[in-house]
Amino acid sequence: MAAGDCELYLITPAMFEPAAFADRLAGALDAGPVAAVQLRLKDADDDAWSRAIDALRPVAQSRGVAFLLNDRADLVRGSGSDGVHVGQTDMAAREARKLIGPDLTLGVTCHASRDLAMAAGEDGADYVAFGAFFPTDTKAAATQADVELLQWWSELMELPCVAIGGITADNCAPLVRAGANFLAVIGAVWNFPHGEAAGVKAMQDAMARA
């Protein structure tokens, strides 16, 4: 994942049935350009992770979309995934980098902190994630990030940044204009009233208009 024009970054719902969701993911990815898919599972054991990876990874990778795991750096290399995203309380970035090696993608949650983001870069992150920018039902947001943070980062740093948290087609324009390299979304696609393919198209249209 390299810096460039703003791209879409899809995160899976926390719970789903892998085989059925694989078809939904395929429909979403075929609807428009997506840079990455992050598999995020809630309270799942290793077997559930394995089944989800086996169902979804080929869907993403066959379309040239990076397939990342949330938190589970220990599963990345063995599963053929493309990288991992870790939070501040999940695993240290340096430890995650050691587990996945130098060639795969490492993303780090940095909330609304410039210091955490700079530290993540020093520890080997390939991108940093800022948020939440808007209220979200996915999980309680520990911090509220502002657009100025994206502007500051994009003007001074070469490391790509991801904006996350309650982002929809209706509110994403300021984030695109501020310099976000990627917009991470969940509900804006998977809960879109007309289906996930229409959700991707709505996001792409909004990003293009920003």
N, C-alpha and C positions, 0 to 999 in steps of 0.2 A: 504494500500500500504506500504509494508515493504522493507527495503534495501535487496539487494541480487544481483544476476546476472542481467545484463542489460536487461530490458524488454521494450516492445513497448507500447506507450501511444498515442492513437488516439484522435485527435481533429476534430470535424465536420467542414465542410465548414460553412461560415457565413450565407448562404442562401440556402434553399433546400425545396422541397416538402416532408413533413414528411412520407407519406405512401410509396412513391416510394423509398425514401432514406432508409427506414427501410430494404428493401430487399438488398440494396447495403451494408448496415452495416452488415447484417447477413452474406453475402458473404465474407466480409473482416474478420470478426471474426472467421468464419469457416476455413479460410485459414492458420491460425497459431496462436500461443499464443499471446494474448493481455492483458495487465494488467488493462487498464482503457480506458474508452471513456469519453471525455469531450464534453458536448453540449455547443457550442458557437454560439449564434445567434446575428445578427447585426440589431439594430434598430427595435426590435421585441416587440410587446405588450404582455401582460400577456396571452391572448388567444393563440397567436402563440407559446409561451413557453409551455403552457399546452398541445397543440396538438403535439408538437415535443416530449415532455417528454413521453406522453402516447404512441407514436409510437415507440420510440427508447429504452426507459428504459427496457421494457421486453426483447427486443432483446439482450441487453447487460447482464442483470442480469441472464437470463435463461442459459447463457453460463459461468457464474461465473466471469463476467467482471464488475469491479466497474463502476458505472455510476455517473459522476460528472457534476455539472452545473457551467458554467462560470459566476461569479459575483453574481448570484441570490441566495444568502444564504437564503433569505426569502421564497424561494419555495422548499427548499430541503426536509424538514421533511414532509410537507404536500403531496409531490409528491411521496414519497417513494424512493427518490434518495439516493445515497451513500455518497454524500459530495459536496463540492464546491471548486472552485479555484478563488481566488481574486487577482486583481492587486493592485499596490501601490496607485492608484488614485480612486479605486472603493469602497472599504470598508476596514476599519481597521481589521486586523486579529482577534483581540480580540472581536470585535463586531460580526464578522462572526462566531466565535466559540460560542458565547452566543446564536446565532440564531440556529445553527445546533446541539448544545449540545456536550457533551464530547465524544460520541461514534462514530461519523461520521468523514469522512476524510476532512481535510482542507489543501489546497495547496496555496502557496503564491508566486507571481512573485517577484523576487529579482534582476532582471536585471543582472548587473555584479558587484554587491555590496556584499562584505563580511559582512559589518555592517548590511545591510538590512536582509540578510539571518540569521544572528545570532539573530537579533531582532524578526524575524518571528518565529524562534524556541522558543524563550522565550514567545511569545504571543500565543503559542499553535498550530503552524503549524505541520502537519504530514509529509510534504515534502516541499522543496523549489525548485523554478524553476529559472534557469539561462539562459540568452540569450540576444540578438540573437547571435548565433555562426556563422551564414552565412547569406548572403543577402536573403531576403524573400519578396515575393509579397503579403503576407497575410495582413500585415500592416507595417507602417513605424516603424523600430526598433529604440527605444530610446537609446539603448546602444549596444556596441559590446563586447561580452564576449570572453574570451580566454580559451584555454584548461588548462592552469595552474590553473585557478580558480577551475575547477573540481577536479584536482589533489589535491590541497590544501584542499578542502572541504572533499573529500572522505577519505583522510588520517587522518584528525583530528576530523571529526564529524560523529556521528552515524545517524543523521537525513538524510533520503534519499534525493537525488537531481535529478531533471529532467532537461535535456538539451533541448532547444527549439530554433527554428529559422533557416529555410532554410535547415533542415537536410534531407538528402537523402541516398539511399543505396550507392551512390558513395563517400560520404564525411563523413559518420558516424563513421568510424573506430577509428580515434583519440579520439573521445568522449567516446567510449566504453572503450578503453584502459586507458583513464584518470580516469575512475571510475564512470561515470554517471550510476545511477541506472535505469533511464528510459529515452527513447528518445521520445519526443513529435513531432508528424508529422501530417501534413495536406496534402499538395500537393504531397508528396512522395507516398501517398496511393491513394487519391481521384483523382489526376490528372495523375496517372501512365498510360503510353500509352496502356498497355495491360489489364487495369482494376484494381479495388481495390484489388481483391484477389491476383493477381500477384504482386501488390505493396507490400502487406504484406509479401508475400513469399520472395521478393527481399530484404526487410529490414531484415527479419529474417536471411536470408543467409549471408548478409553483417555483421550483428552483430555477428553471429557465427564465421565468419572468422577473425574478428578483433583481 
